[in-house]
Amino acid sequence: MGRITPSFRQLYEETVAELKSELQSAMVDLGHKSAFDMILKDAWNREQAAMGNSTLPTVCDKLNLIASIHNRKLTAAMARELKDKDIKIKQLSDSIVELENTIKIIMDKLKTEPNDPGIPR
C-alpha cells in the first residue's frame, strides 16, 4: 500500500482550524482574538502560495514566518508615517518660532516708536 501525502493546502487548513478551535477560542482578550483574525486574513490567507513553496518543515513554522514578515511590513510602514509626522511637526514648530520672533520685533518697534495717539497700546 502506498502512502498518501496530504497537500500543503490540506495541512494548512487543518492547522488553521486547530489554531482557531484550540487557541483562539481559549483567548480571553478580545483584542488578541481580533489580531488572530487579522493575521489569518491579511497575512496567512494571502501568502498560502508562498508558504506552499517553502521548504520549512512544518506548517506552523511557515505561519510564524509569514506572520513575522507581515508584522515587520506594518512596523516599517508605521515608522515611515512617524518620520513624516516628525518632519511636519518640526516644520510647524519652526513656523511658530518664526511667528513669535516676528511678533517680538513688531512689539519692540511699537515700544520704541514715539507715542502716536492713533496707535492703541
Secondary structure, 3 states (H helix, E strand, C coil): CCCCCCCHHHHHHHHHHHHHHHHHHHCCCHHHHHHHHHHHHHHHCCCHHHHHHCCCCCHHHHHHHHHHHHHHHHHHHHHHHHHHHHHHHHHHHHHHHHHHHHHHHHHHHHHHCCCCCCCCC
